Amino acid sequence: MSAMSNYLENEILDHILGTGAYTAPTTVYVGLSTGSFGEGNTGTELTGNAYARVSASFGAASSGTASNDAAIEFTAATGDWGSVSHFGLFDASTGGNLLIHGAFTTAKTIASGDVLKIAVGDLDITAD
């Protein structure tokens, strides 16, 4: 399950209604959290222990869902990341705007030396 952030909702409405223009990001980055990012990006993204956002690509949407079309692989953790349960899609590798956020079906505890990898087709983004 995923949801658009307040930022993206406003950008799309302005674009569709002709009151502003939205330019899609050239690259989308996946960020991780141990809790929800929330509509207003109020959650806490992971930091430290070799964590960094990773770029991702998605296939064209069909029936309201788009999925990653290449594996998404994070660098090996150099310390514990905790129980990673949520993701966010951002328009920049650091900072930037939260676009879409959601929860993984199952949380994964990432300890030092672990690599979090999302297989092709396993990150589904839905528009409901």
Disulfide bonds with the S-S distance in Angstrom:
none
